């Protein structure tokens, strides 16, 4: 068993992920490469409904003298949330058991690097 691990080709490795010719290891799961049929990037779109409603409500409250300060606060918080909210990206793998999101990150290039390594490992296995 130990000689098999020493002879494995590693396509990608960091603290959270390892991709070899026969395994895809994440923090919580290990997938056999022979069971992975395809991989792709999937974007998880975050809802912007609440901050947009806050911006509209805050803008309307600015028109009234009685609620101008509260309107400014609600408007500022809504804009801040809109600026800070980011979509997430995930490595979506298709196995014989269905599709699974394995790694989720806000960094698209990080996820893309893992997908490229997985694709290389799939091609290497033949």
WOFEN-V931402 format. One record per run of one state. SS is the DSSP state (h for helix, s for strand, l for the rest). FROM is the first residue (numbers start at 1). TO is the last residue. If there is no record, write none. Layout:
SS|FROM|TO, SS|FROM|TO
This chain:
l|1|1, h|2|7, l|8|9, s|10|13, l|14|17, s|18|20, l|21|22, s|23|25, l|26|29, s|30|32, h|33|35, s|36|44, l|45|48, h|49|62, l|63|67, h|68|84, l|85|87, s|88|95, l|96|97, s|98|105, l|106|107, h|108|125, l|126|126
